[in-house]
Amino acid sequence: MKTIYITSKNKDLESRFFITIKLLFATTLLLVTFSCSDDEACGYTNNVQCDFTQQNNDYSGFTVTTNFDEDANASVGAIFNTQLNSNAPLGDDWGTTTLSTQVTSISPTNWTRTDIGQVFGIAIDDSANIYLAASDIYYFGIGISSSNTRPGAIYKCVAPSFTAVQIANLPNTGDVGNGIGNIAYDKLNNQLFATNLEDGKIYRLTTSGLVLETYDPWGVDDLVSGIERQEEQIWGIGVNYESGQSKVYFPRVATATNPERSIYSLTLQSDGSFPSTSNAEVIEIPNVPGTQLRISDIAFSSTTNQMLIAERTGPHSSKVMSYNKGGSWNYNLQYFVGANAGADGENSAGGVDFYPTEQDGDISAFCDESFWATGNYMRNRTNNLSLIYGIQGVDYTGNNSFSVAAPNANQDTDIFIDFDGLDGTSTKGNIGDVEVFDANRCYDLCNN
């Protein structure tokens, strides 16, 4: 082995040597920064994968739905393999088409009312786990009592069986309409948020179901058993990532004596906890259009600059709308969900979520161009005398009324999946929420 000694005659070599070492060290730090191993370099305090080239998981692009069924042993949800959605027939029911491209689905064995009661809200974490939240939202138009015997339950469903295991039970006495409004996952802090209709609070939980803390935005619980008064109810909930922080969004729809329709937000602290002071919520969007008492779902695009909101109460008077973010949130569009059943295209069942659009086998070729909306009274061009109750795939840039001339009506341009494959209105009011397994390659939180 040859040893090199640095002498006074070659100090220039010494200088060059140490400069080279420093440059290599600095380059290494720079690469670490851009891969987000150093969390604070990206403005985050938690260990977040920010590399845009990270791989999708096996279920990225799959779609999870919930529903009610009068048969207590029938499925109350399904997982549809919607990855290869470029094969979905436009203007047809992808769920029952006779084409070879018919969508396939999974119905986990214990996703029944007998086993887990009624569920509406859905969240999916970055480890491909599904979370289902109890609800008593399905009491419209059914001939039996729909009272949920597990009104505060949250279930975790782990692949590949996705068997539902209860991990939490929020304090909830049940009764008509009560339960959990919805549930959302925070990627940045690997935690869950759930809205409890019993006390009007937002619950922060670990992904194992441990309640960490609660936040009550408007007033203390009246301690009366049952669902909170209207102005205290929180239904939909969503998490967005802005300026290196997680922000929790939720709606307030008040009574006729206090006719507020607003979307609020809470900016979480660096450790993912709620603000340390009360009354920290701010109005992000005032005067939200619509007439219904429930805004039951809020969804954000992977770019964090697009928001979807869905109403649910009247099956033919509930809207799906979008907002775009510049310096603030600006109203974008109302979409046509379903056909004309009194109010054209206002057949929202209260669930929305973006899905990645596939091209040539790349399931995340386009990240936020389309979304699913749950709906009632949908029709398709292939057999427009039939009625579809399930989900409708819509282009974010907008769609048209069912009644415009072919080939530009929503019955021509959109994708449909009927939940039970049966024609007729018997499932009106029984359609629930929708959530999509995120395509990891669409998320680059360091740039948000």
Secondary structure, DSSP 8 states (H G I E B T S, - for coil): -------GGGHHHHHHHHHHHHHHHHHHHHHHHHTTSSGGGGT-SS-----TT----TTTT-EEEEE--SSTTSBSEEEE--TTGGGS-TTSBTTT-SSTT---EE--TT-BHHHH--EEEEEE-TTS-EEEEEB----TT-SS----S-TTEEEEEETTTTEEEEEEE-S----TT-BEEEEEEETTTTEEEEEETTTTEEEEE-TT--EEEEE-SS------SSS--GGG-----EEEEETTEEEEEEEEE--TTS--EEEEEEE--TTS---SSSS--EEEE-S-----S-EEEEEE-TTS-EEEEEE-SSTTSB-EEEEEESSSEEEEEE--BS--SSSTTBBEEEEEEEEEEEETTEEEEEEEEEEEEEEEEE--STTTTS-EEEEEEEETT----TTS-TTSSHHHHSEEEESS---SSTTTT-EEEEEE---GGG--GGG-
